[in-house]
Amino acid sequence: MALAWTRARSAAVHPIMGINNTEQLAENLGALGLVLPPDAIRRLESAVEFQLGFPGDFIAECEPSSFVFGDTATKVDGR
């Protein structure tokens, strides 16, 4: 669930998985097939107050995000 949630936030973010064996690898790769509906993402994010911290809060304040990422955001997230 956590890997699917991370992937839903941005195609530019790639979580680092801790894997000790092939079973864990297969389980983590299973997240590739899990697509969370928008309602599930909202429910997960509303469960706990979360502070992005630096650099996330800085990036969130930058509008448009091209200030931070250049035209990369449009190429990755399709914005």
TAPE-V787305 format. One record per run of one state. SS is the DSSP state (h for helix, s for strand, l for the rest). FROM is the first residue (numbers start at 1). LEN is the number of residues. If there is no record, write none. Layout:
ss=SS from=FROM len=LEN
ss=SS from=FROM len=LEN
This chain:
ss=l from=1 len=1
ss=h from=2 len=8
ss=l from=10 len=12
ss=h from=22 len=12
ss=l from=34 len=4
ss=h from=38 len=10
ss=l from=48 len=8
ss=h from=56 len=6
ss=l from=62 len=4
ss=h from=66 len=4
ss=l from=70 len=2
ss=h from=72 len=5
ss=l from=77 len=3
